[in-house]
Amino acid sequence: MANTSGAGGKSAARLKKRNETKMILRQPVLLLAVLASIALLVLFVIYPLGKVLLFSLTDEAGNVSLAPMLALFSTPRYLATFGRTMLLGVVVAVIATFIGYIFAFTITRTNVPCKGFLKTIATLPILSPPFILSLSIIFLFGKQGLITNSLLHITDNNVYGMGSLVVVQVISFFPIAYMTLSGILSSIDASVEDAACNMGASRWHTFWTVTFPLSLPGIISGCLLVFIQSLEDFSNPATIGGDFTTLSVEVYQIINGTYDMRKGSVLALLMLAPAMVAFLLNKYWVNKKSFVTVTGKPTQARKMMDEPHIKWPLFAFCMLVAAVIILFYGTVVFGSFVQTWGYDYTLTLSQYQKALAQGWDSLRNSMVLGLVAALLGGLLGMVIAYITAKRNYYGKRFIEVSSVLMFAVPGTVLGIAYILAFNTGPLVLTGTAAILVIVFVFRNMPVAIESGTTTLLQIDNSIEEASTILGAGSGTSFRRITLPMLRNAFFSGIVYSFVKAITAVSAVIFLVSPKWNLVTSKIYTLFDQAKYSQAAAFVTMMVVILLVFIGIFNGLINLLLAPRSRLPKGAGGNTEKTEGTT
């Protein structure tokens, strides 16, 4: 009986999908959106990744061969690099997730002061340029470091290596775990934990038997996401890794040093494999393990923990992490105003003058291309979110998977893929601004898609159905009803895309050209030349630019989403008078 019911359900689902597919074929706007999305994803996602895979599995003559891959696996140096990369990713994932959990638990469960401050600190590293923490490590603990040299009088300290990498990556990526876990902890029904306490369980016992098991899917998800980010990181290992070489740096050195594109592609494929495994585990396995405790029924308000022996140690830990982050960021800002770090701490604006004189073109390129890519990526993300969240048709699964695939692709792999795909005909894009914009669009679009999908799933289908019944076409319904509801998700996607475009390093390190250089590649060059104060000036300007643009975006959001009651009284009065006259 169950099998019959299951078969009937599948038949009904197939019939519904067939009918909706026929409906889309009769609606030109929707059909164009679906076909355009598929074409763009095939051209700029599937084709470049397939090009890397094919190039890695062929020899110089173009014949399919496993010789390049077997040669790589038989080289101890590359195997050691792979092992170091995996070790770094695991260590960073565990520590960053632990810190993220402490922050999330403290903010969502305890009655500590300064929660707004802690939330800001817990998200600040996401918005900052990738070099800022590496610079602070050098300024504080290098041979001319403020702490090692000036305070401790240690002149031969080696700041480069795994230890510094762990510190920098943990601070950079723990916000990812925090945001994942804060959502999980906030969604757990308060009555579930209160029931354990009412039965006589201590806070500690309740945590280990109720809270921790319910938040375990979020912990695993946070670990996997941080692991992916650690694998993809290029800027930090390239600047302070020293002899601790990771796969992303190894690929860059092979392609830029020996110009061996095939070996670099094979190494890139080796880096892509664990990132894809972690991404698929998080998306299709961890999500199925989530426990639902939000039922929609009214529940009592959560009672925050106020016991001193619980909240003050947690608060002290969070404030210690916050102090470290403030120290690191403040050091870089201060370093941008000194004459020569470690020798002459005279305050000056010469570093900014040099930076603007030598790198204004790069800074302008980053802002212009980042803004264009953010607008295009936000719009395309909303279109894909709409046709995947609100419609069911043949080909939908392909769009869903391929549109978020770039999130799991390391930036170095993406750069190689685009070189192989667009360095020769039929579509030659290397060395142009177009290839940079396209990379930014498809690299950062998954966040806009996820944000738009979440918003659309909360909109009742009857709203659009009412519009259709009244005679509006699908394009009119989308423009007049759905799109206004997507404004918040749209601008959130734009902000994220712009921030990531401005701070991108690994995805564009192979794609920049003398005409279209970017500020991040300019900073990387300054690191190679040991011009750290000038690099600090660039980083500080990037932070200011990001804050200004985020403020502008937020202002636009508030303006467009302002309730009618906030409109100027004159406008409201004129409207009422007109209606009365009519």
C-alpha positions, 0 to 999 in steps of 0.5 A: 500500500505504501509503495502504491502511494509512493508511486502515485506521489511520484507520478503526480510530481512528474505530472505537475512538473510537466504541466509547469514546464508547458506553462513556462513554454507559453510565457516568453519572459519566463522562458527567456529567463530560464534559457538565458540562465542555463546558457550563462551557467553553461558558458561561465561555470560548467565550461571553464571547470570542464576545461580544467578537468579535460586539460588535467587528464590529457598530455601534450598531444591532446590524448587522454592520459593519467600520466600528469596526475600520476607524476604529481602523486609520485612527487613527495613535494606535492604530496607534502604540500597537500598534507600541509594544506589539509592539516591547516584546514582542519586545525583552523576549522576546529579552532574557528568553529570553537570560537564561533560557537562561544560567541554565538552561545554567549550572544544568544544564551547569556545576559552579558553586556555589549552584545551589539559590540560583540556582534560587530566584532564577530562580523568585522573580519568578513568585511575587511581586506584579506591582507590586513591581518597578515600585515598586523602580524608582521607589524606586531611580531616580525623582526621589527615588530612592536611587541617582539622588538620594541617591548620584548627586545627580540630581534630575530623572531621568525613570524612566517609559518604555520603558527601565524597562518593559523592565527590569521585564518582563525580570526578571518574565518570564525565569523562564518562559523559564528553566523551559522551557529547563531542562527541554529542556536536562536532557532532552538525552542526555549521550552526544550531546554527549559524542560530539562532544567525543570526536571532537575538537570544542571545547566552543564548537563542540559547543554551536553544532553540538549543544546549541543546535540541540537546544534551539532549540525550547525557545528559540522556545517561551520567546520566544513565552511571554514575548511573550504575557506581555508583551502581557498585562501591565497593571500595569507599563505602567500604573505606570511606562510614562509616555508609552509607552502599550501596548494594555492600558493604552489599552483601560483608559483608553478604557473608564474614561475615555470609557466607549466600550465598542465602541472598547475591545472593538475594541482588545482584539481587536487585542491578542488576535490576536497573543497567540493567534497566538503561543499557537497557534504554540507549542502546535501548531508548536513542539512538532512541531519538538522533537527527541527524545533521551531514548530510554529506554535507559540512558545515562551520567551527564552530566559537568558542565563544570568549566573555569574559563573557562566556569563562572566567567563564567556564574556571575558573570552569574547572580550579577549578575542575582541581585544585581539581583533581591535589590536590587529586592526588598529596596528595596521591603521597606525602603521599606515601613518608612520614614516618607516615601521620599526625605525621611524614612527613619525606620523606622516601622510606620505604613505597615502600620497605614494599609494595614490600616486602609484596605485590610483588606477588600480583602486579605481578599477577595483571600485568600478568593476566591483560595483558593475559586477555587484549590480549584475550579480545581484540582478542575475541572482534574483532572477535565478532565485525566482525561477528556482524557488517559484517554478518547477520544470525540467532543467531546474535541478541543473540551474540550482546546482550549477548556480551555487557551484562556484562557492566551492571552487577555490579562487586559484582553480577558478582563475586557471579555469578562466585562462584555459577557457577564454585565452583562445577562441571562440570567446577571447576575454583574457586581459579585458575588464569583462573577464574580471566582471564575469568572475566577480559575478559568478563567484559571488552570486551564490549568496544573492541566490540563497538570500533571494530564495529564502525570501521567496519561499516566505511569499505565499503563492496566492499573491502572484496567483491573484495578480494572474487572475486579474489579467497581469502577465508573468513579467508584470507580476514579477516586476510589480509584486515579487521584485519589490519584496526582493529589495532587501535580498537584492541589496544584501547580495549587492553589498556582499558581492561588492565587498568580495569583489573589492577584496578578491585575490586568488580568483583574479591573480591570474586574470589581471593585466597591465591595463586592468590591474586591481588594488589587491594585486597591487598590495600583493606586489608591495608585500613582495617589495617589503613596502609594508607601510604603503601596503597598510595605507592601501588596506586602510583606504580599502576599509574606508571605501567599503564602509562608505559604500556599505553606508550608501547601500544601507541608505538606499535600502532604508529609502526604498523600504521606508514605510509610507508613514515615513514619507514627507508630510507634504507628499502625504498631504498632497496625495490625500488631497488628490484622492479626495478631489478625485 
